[in-house]
Amino acid sequence: MSKPLIIFGNAEIASLAKFYFTNDSDYEVVAFTVDDDYLDCDFYEGLPVVPFSSLTNKYPPSKYSLHVALSYMRLNKLREEKYFQAKAAGYSLVSYVSSKATTWGDLTVGDNCFILENQTIQPGVIIGNNVMLWSGNHIGHGTKIGDHTYLASQVVISGNCKIGQRCFLGVNATLKDFLTIGDDVFIAMDASVTKDLLSDSTVLAAKCSVFDPGDPVGQKIKKSYFKI
């Protein structure tokens, strides 16, 4: 039987983690925890909020597991820090993989991952520790995703890519196959990546063209396209 679960955090991501673990896993969420400086309430989502400094006394790691539910702030470095803080305290860090994700039996997932619904994760994929995959991504065969990386929704990673640590891939980002992406890379929404990226790279998508109502260029395009 799974050990009861503590969630690190008391904001939006923590609330969602409680929902998914409660409704789609064998874990019972029994409390939240935050760093002492961020303790601003005694209860959250109907459960106690415990300062992390006293967590091991009230909820010892021998009897409780933990999930760090934080976002991509500071390019995932905050979540990375709390991941190691929880590990150092002796807690086993639990991953969530949605039952509504499509995966294969050879999938490798590290600890403290948060993988939501409607993923297509093909054979041979390796996902590191503390990785977040929001809903609806395509992870191509043979791809490796490094620790502490975050994928927003509808990201397409083609086959045999290697993604580094602490990367952020925005909504609708696309990577061609056999790419190597370094650490701490920011790939913005809608960006299409066709070559390898060095660590600390930033990739922005081309801006769309918007024509105001009545603009002759926009009217000409509509007329040509729709025959109006």
Secondary structure, 3 states (H helix, E strand, C coil): CCCCEEEECCCHHHHHHHHHHHHCCCCCEEEEEECHHHCCCCEECCEEEEEHHHHHHHCCCCCCEEEECCCCCCCCHHHHHHHHHHHHCCCCECCEECCCCECCCCCEECCCCEECCCCEECCCCEECCCCEECCCCEECCCCEECCCCEECCCCEECCCCEECCCCEECCCCEECCCCEECCCCEECCCCEECCCECCCCEECCCCCCCCCCCCHHHHHHHHHHHCC
